[in-house]
Amino acid sequence: SDNVYNILLIGSDSREGSVYGLSDVMLLVSINRETKQLFMTSFLRDIYVDIPGYGPEKLNATNIFGGPALTIDTIEQYFEIDINAYAAIDFISFVDVVDSLGGVDNIELSESEIHYLNQYLPEINRLKGYPESSDMIYDGPGVYHLNGRQALAFCRNRYSDTDFGRTGRQREVLASLWDSLKDAGITELYSVASSVLPNVTTDLSQSDC
């Protein structure tokens, strides 16, 4: 439909300021401009596909072999979806983007999710120059506000359940961020775009965003 605009969000596991790592997050945001609805669809990273020019491999390898362009080509080929644009980000930039938006509200954490969040935090803290034990969560299950490093640890967790659960956590974080912005005025949204876009590789213009 001409009313639907598809943007592929790619999260790379690169720690070095590059989007050319394994694409551990591949999430399609479909915007229906007629109904004003937004849908999120995750592609599991371990789907086995025949990558054009490279042969059989996991879907998340497309980004290492050929960057966002090859990831898009492969998804379009296998799922018969037209992708209009993309936005790609790495570990470090994801933290900065979430912090620039004020963190993530109303994230309900189970005991297992808290345990694994704390397992992932030391590496993320080292990458960002914080003490390894910084911002660990020691309280029990409940609803939390997460900063950027905590949100990344939450999104990376695949041990509490399955990769289906992990993609659900990723969508939960994005939905929370969008909920915090949906009533913002054009001036505030422009300010948000100005702070977010330097951390993102995308073929969208600032005005498109």
C-alpha positions in Angstrom: 0.0 0.0 0.0 1.2 3.5 -0.8 -0.1 4.5 2.6 2.5 2.3 4.4 6.1 3.5 4.9 8.5 0.9 6.1 11.7 1.8 8.0 14.2 -0.9 9.0 15.9 -0.3 12.4 19.2 -2.1 12.6 21.1 -2.5 15.9 24.7 -3.6 15.5 26.8 -5.3 18.1 29.8 -3.2 17.2 31.6 -1.6 20.2 33.7 0.7 18.0 31.4 3.3 16.6 30.6 1.4 13.5 27.2 -0.1 12.3 29.1 -2.9 10.4 28.8 -5.5 13.1 26.4 -8.4 13.4 22.8 -7.0 13.1 21.5 -8.3 16.4 18.4 -6.1 16.1 16.4 -6.0 12.9 13.1 -4.3 13.5 10.7 -3.1 10.9 8.7 0.0 11.8 5.6 0.2 9.5 3.9 3.6 9.6 0.3 3.6 8.2 -0.2 7.2 7.2 -3.9 6.8 6.5 -4.8 5.2 9.9 -2.0 6.9 11.8 -0.9 3.5 13.3 2.6 2.3 13.8 3.5 -1.4 13.9 6.8 -3.0 14.9 7.9 -6.4 13.5 11.1 -8.1 14.6 13.2 -10.4 12.5 15.1 -13.0 14.6 18.8 -12.8 14.1 19.4 -16.6 13.7 17.0 -17.1 10.8 19.0 -19.1 8.3 19.0 -17.6 4.8 20.8 -17.7 1.5 22.5 -14.3 1.5 22.9 -12.9 -2.0 26.5 -13.3 -3.0 27.6 -15.1 0.2 25.5 -18.3 0.5 23.8 -19.9 3.5 24.3 -18.0 6.8 22.4 -16.4 9.7 20.4 -13.3 8.9 22.4 -11.1 11.2 25.6 -11.8 9.2 24.3 -9.7 6.3 25.3 -6.5 8.1 28.9 -7.6 8.4 29.1 -8.8 4.8 27.4 -5.8 3.2 26.1 -3.3 5.7 22.5 -2.1 5.8 22.1 -2.4 2.0 22.7 -6.1 2.1 20.5 -6.6 5.1 17.7 -4.8 3.4 18.2 -6.7 0.1 18.0 -10.0 2.0 14.9 -9.2 4.0 13.1 -7.8 0.9 14.0 -11.0 -1.0 12.9 -13.5 1.7 9.9 -11.7 3.2 8.6 -9.8 0.1 8.5 -6.5 1.9 9.4 -3.1 0.4 11.7 -1.2 2.7 11.7 2.6 2.2 14.4 3.6 4.5 16.7 2.5 7.3 18.3 3.7 10.5 21.3 1.9 12.0 23.0 2.3 15.4 25.7 0.6 17.4 25.9 -0.3 21.1 27.5 3.0 22.3 25.3 5.2 20.2 22.2 3.4 21.5 23.1 4.3 25.0 23.6 8.0 24.1 20.3 8.2 22.2 18.3 6.7 25.1 20.0 9.1 27.6 19.4 12.1 25.3 15.7 11.2 25.4 15.7 11.1 29.2 15.8 7.3 29.6 13.1 4.7 29.4 10.0 4.8 31.7 7.7 2.1 33.0 9.8 -1.0 32.2 8.6 -4.0 34.3 11.5 -6.2 35.3 11.3 -9.8 36.6 13.8 -11.2 39.0 15.5 -13.1 36.1 15.6 -9.9 33.9 17.3 -8.0 36.8 19.8 -10.7 37.2 20.9 -10.7 33.6 20.7 -6.9 33.3 23.3 -6.8 36.0 25.4 -9.4 34.2 25.5 -7.3 31.0 26.1 -3.9 32.8 29.9 -4.3 33.6 30.9 -4.5 30.0 28.7 -1.7 29.0 30.0 0.4 31.9 33.6 -0.2 30.8 32.8 0.8 27.2 31.2 4.1 28.5 33.9 4.8 31.1 31.9 4.1 34.2 32.8 1.9 37.2 31.8 -1.7 36.4 29.3 -1.9 39.2 27.6 1.5 38.3 23.8 1.5 38.2 23.3 -2.1 39.2 19.8 -2.9 40.3 19.5 -4.6 43.7 15.9 -4.2 44.5 13.3 -6.9 43.6 11.0 -7.2 40.6 9.0 -4.2 39.8 8.6 -1.2 37.4 11.7 0.8 36.7 13.1 3.8 34.9 16.2 2.8 33.0 19.0 4.9 31.8 20.8 4.2 28.5 23.2 1.6 29.8 20.5 -0.2 31.7 18.2 -0.1 28.7 21.0 -1.7 26.5 21.6 -4.4 29.0 17.8 -5.1 29.1 17.6 -5.3 25.3 20.6 -7.6 25.0 19.3 -10.2 27.5 18.3 -13.5 25.8 18.9 -15.8 28.7 15.7 -15.1 30.7 13.7 -16.9 28.1 14.3 -17.0 24.3 15.2 -14.8 21.4 11.5 -14.2 21.0 11.6 -12.7 24.5 14.6 -10.6 23.7 12.9 -9.1 20.6 9.9 -8.4 22.8 12.1 -6.4 25.2 13.6 -4.4 22.3 10.1 -3.5 21.1 9.1 -2.6 24.7 11.9 -0.1 25.0 11.1 1.5 21.7 7.4 1.7 22.5 8.2 3.4 25.8 10.4 6.0 24.1 7.8 6.7 21.5 5.1 7.0 24.2 7.1 9.7 25.8 7.3 11.7 22.6 3.9 11.2 21.0 2.5 14.4 22.5 5.6 16.5 21.8 5.3 19.6 19.6 7.2 20.2 16.4 9.9 22.3 18.2 10.6 19.6 20.7 10.6 16.9 18.0 13.1 18.9 16.0 15.3 19.2 19.1 15.1 15.4 19.6 16.0 14.8 16.0 19.0 17.1 16.3 20.3 15.2 19.3 19.6 11.7 18.0 20.7 11.9 14.3 24.4 12.4 15.0 24.4 9.0 16.6 22.6 7.2 13.8 23.5 6.1 10.3 20.4 6.6 8.1 19.2 7.5 4.6 16.4 9.6 6.1 16.8 13.4 6.0 16.3 15.4 9.2 13.0 16.7 7.8 11.9 13.2 7.0 12.6 12.2 10.6 
